[in-house]
């Protein structure tokens, strides 16, 4: 009996000692892994914030450039209209130049695609008349 008690007592004591040592080690050195993870998380957050700032800056500068482009386009239109008024030899030529200038400006933004007339999806076969032979018929396309 003493021998069986020793067989169970030694592993139990080793287990308790291992748990106690593991608990002490975990209490003394807990900051190694979490600080590394926290540092990585902070770095990723900083990079994300920087990226968001770059995106906002990019779109702000794009909006500014588009605004400048629109102003330049309007200035070119005005310059062409003034040139047509000053340089056209007669009234008919002046009217034609101004009409062409304003027609280009009026038509470009208004051109839109029209939706399809029917909602039927495209077919992957050739349509045929009710009593006509289909494409897979052996007499299809042959003249009689």
QUIZI-V196947 format. One record per backbone hydrogen bond with DSSP energy under -1.0 kcal/mol. NH is the residue of the N-H (numbers start at 1). CO is the residue of the C=O. If there is no record, write none. Layout:
BEGIN
nh->NH co->CO
nh->NH co->CO
END
This chain:
BEGIN
nh->5 co->1
nh->6 co->2
nh->7 co->3
nh->8 co->4
nh->9 co->5
nh->10 co->6
nh->12 co->8
nh->13 co->9
nh->14 co->10
nh->15 co->11
nh->16 co->12
nh->17 co->13
nh->18 co->14
nh->19 co->15
nh->20 co->16
nh->21 co->17
nh->22 co->18
nh->23 co->19
nh->24 co->20
nh->25 co->21
nh->26 co->22
nh->27 co->23
nh->28 co->24
nh->29 co->25
nh->35 co->31
nh->36 co->32
nh->37 co->33
nh->38 co->34
nh->39 co->35
nh->40 co->36
nh->41 co->37
nh->42 co->38
nh->43 co->39
nh->44 co->40
nh->45 co->41
nh->46 co->42
nh->47 co->43
nh->48 co->44
nh->49 co->45
nh->50 co->46
nh->51 co->47
nh->52 co->48
nh->53 co->49
nh->54 co->50
nh->55 co->51
nh->56 co->52
nh->57 co->53
nh->58 co->54
nh->59 co->55
nh->60 co->56
nh->61 co->57
nh->62 co->58
nh->63 co->59
nh->64 co->60
nh->65 co->61
nh->66 co->62
nh->67 co->63
nh->68 co->64
nh->69 co->65
nh->70 co->66
nh->71 co->67
nh->72 co->68
nh->73 co->69
nh->74 co->70
nh->75 co->71
nh->76 co->72
nh->77 co->73
nh->78 co->74
nh->79 co->75
nh->80 co->76
nh->81 co->77
nh->82 co->78
nh->83 co->79
nh->84 co->80
nh->85 co->81
nh->86 co->82
nh->87 co->83
nh->88 co->84
nh->94 co->90
nh->95 co->91
nh->96 co->92
nh->97 co->93
nh->98 co->94
nh->99 co->95
nh->100 co->96
nh->101 co->97
nh->102 co->98
nh->103 co->99
nh->104 co->100
nh->105 co->101
nh->106 co->102
nh->107 co->103
nh->108 co->104
nh->111 co->107
nh->137 co->134
nh->140 co->137
nh->142 co->139
END
